[in-house]
Amino acid sequence: MSLDQYLELLDWTGRQPRKDKSGAIPEKLEKIITRLDIEPTMWVEAMKSFTSWFGSIAGSAERVLQHAKNAGGRWYHGMSRCRDLFPSPDESS
């Protein structure tokens, strides 16, 4: 299965209504990977190498820095990868 096929399947699965699930991804929404503005190949690499790339936390650099501050620190391992993979809303325009 190719990466594109896997992402299509994952997106399709999330859109399926089920009795034991409170909701589903609405049909009108763009695909998950598009909505999140994440490059699919980089996403797969990040998931394969999560611990070495990020350590213990990942997300937009802004959110990760805020989490570090709230936890009494200044930063977390992988900040440059966070900036590359998870653009902040004001950076992605």
C-alpha positions in Angstrom: 0.0 0.0 0.0 1.4 3.4 -0.9 1.5 6.3 1.5 -1.2 8.1 -0.5 -3.4 5.0 -0.4 -2.9 4.7 3.4 -3.8 8.3 4.0 -6.9 8.0 1.8 -7.9 4.9 3.8 -7.3 6.6 7.1 -9.3 9.6 6.1 -12.1 7.5 4.7 -12.2 5.5 7.9 -12.5 8.6 10.0 -15.5 9.7 8.0 -17.6 6.6 8.6 -20.4 7.0 11.1 -20.7 4.3 13.7 -23.2 3.6 16.5 -20.4 3.3 19.1 -18.7 6.5 18.0 -20.0 10.0 18.8 -19.2 11.5 15.4 -17.3 11.3 12.1 -15.2 13.6 10.0 -17.7 15.7 8.0 -17.7 15.1 4.3 -17.3 18.8 3.6 -13.9 19.0 5.4 -10.7 18.7 3.4 -8.5 15.7 4.0 -6.8 15.6 7.3 -3.3 16.0 6.0 -4.3 19.0 3.9 -6.2 20.7 6.8 -3.2 20.3 9.0 -0.8 21.6 6.3 1.5 18.7 6.9 3.7 17.2 4.1 2.9 13.5 4.0 6.4 12.1 3.4 7.8 14.2 6.2 5.0 13.0 8.5 5.8 9.3 7.9 9.5 10.0 8.6 8.6 11.9 11.8 6.5 9.0 13.0 9.3 6.5 12.3 11.8 8.6 14.2 9.6 10.3 16.7 11.8 9.9 19.8 15.0 10.9 18.1 13.4 13.8 16.3 11.3 15.2 19.2 12.0 13.3 22.4 8.7 13.4 24.2 6.5 16.1 22.7 5.7 17.5 19.3 3.4 20.1 17.8 3.6 23.7 16.6 6.7 25.3 18.0 4.5 28.0 19.6 2.5 25.3 21.5 5.5 23.3 22.5 7.4 26.4 23.8 4.3 27.3 25.8 4.1 23.8 27.3 7.8 24.0 28.2 7.2 27.3 29.9 4.3 25.9 31.8 6.4 22.9 32.9 9.1 25.3 34.2 11.5 24.8 31.3 12.6 26.9 28.3 12.4 24.4 25.4 12.1 20.8 24.3 14.3 18.7 22.1 13.2 18.9 18.4 12.1 22.5 18.2 13.4 22.9 14.6 11.6 19.8 13.5 8.4 21.1 15.1 8.8 24.3 13.1 9.4 22.3 9.9 6.5 19.8 10.4 3.9 21.8 12.2 3.7 25.3 10.9 1.9 27.8 13.1 -1.3 29.2 11.6 0.4 32.7 11.1 3.4 31.0 9.4 1.5 28.9 6.9 0.0 31.7 4.9 
